[in-house]
Amino acid sequence: MKVKNSTVACALLLASSPILANTKLGGGQPQPSPDEVDTTPPAAETKQVRPPINAGKTNQKFNISSITLDDTNKRNKVKACDTPRVKQTRPRARNIVSFAFRPNRKEVATLQFAMADIPTSKEEQVLLVLYSRCLSKKSKIKTPLSKVKLLLDENDIEILGTYNVPPVTANNSATTEMTIEVDLETAKLAQQTKAGNDTFYFQAALLKKSDFAKKHYGATKLSPLEAVHVTHNSCPNKKDFSDNFRSVNASCDKLPTKSN
């Protein structure tokens, strides 16, 4: 059964401050600064982040199958561009999508994230759409039950949205597809591009709702890496696209700790 989650949307603010910097996501999350230390006793917190023994196997096919513009919103707001093939260094994005937008206009367009091959479960699951401006070759955030590892830099991760995936019962078929709509605020996007950030990376994360509630984040399954590249006003030529995409976003040089 295809689940169309078209009524849920969140603003793609592309903010400069990460919101997962101090979230316990797996056993290897970096320690917070002295001003951000959690008062929870260490012993209890360690038990919370440990994945359950019977969490299950990873579905390797789980992925973001496409990132596209909603047809009703893309006119005169954001334009989809052809994406030339470009040589990537590791970690590599599975797909690259290119958009052009008008930086001097306050507009909202809608991006559609199509999820494919979502692993089925008799329990309700939680799906998170994660993004970052920066990548990490070796993440400190451990997800031992996912063969696809977290490639987003943990010092810059943002959550675009959190969505419920219904359980599979005897009365319905397997939930394998889901479309999520995310509102893109071009004024906020312009702030990022003017600051030297023109490429944004995405991964989806999936875990049982019970594990999510208990903070068993080590049980997370992750989708392969996807990338969105943006330019002002018009689509880039092949050379400009290659040069811009291969350059590191300016914000990545300003992170407090490099994880790679």
ABEGO torsion letter per residue (X at the ends): XBBBBAABBBBBAGBABBAAAABBBEAABBBBBAAABBABBAAAAAAAABBBAAAEBBBAABBBABBBBBAAAABGABBBBBBBBBBBBOBBBABBBBBBBBAABBBBBBBBBBBBGBBBBABBBBBBBBBBABBBABBABBBAABABBBABBAAABBBABBBBBBBBBAABBBBABBBBBBBBBAAAAAAAAAAGBABBBBBBBBBBAAAAAAGBAAABBBBBBBBBBBBBGBBBBAAAAAAAAABBBAAAAABABBAX
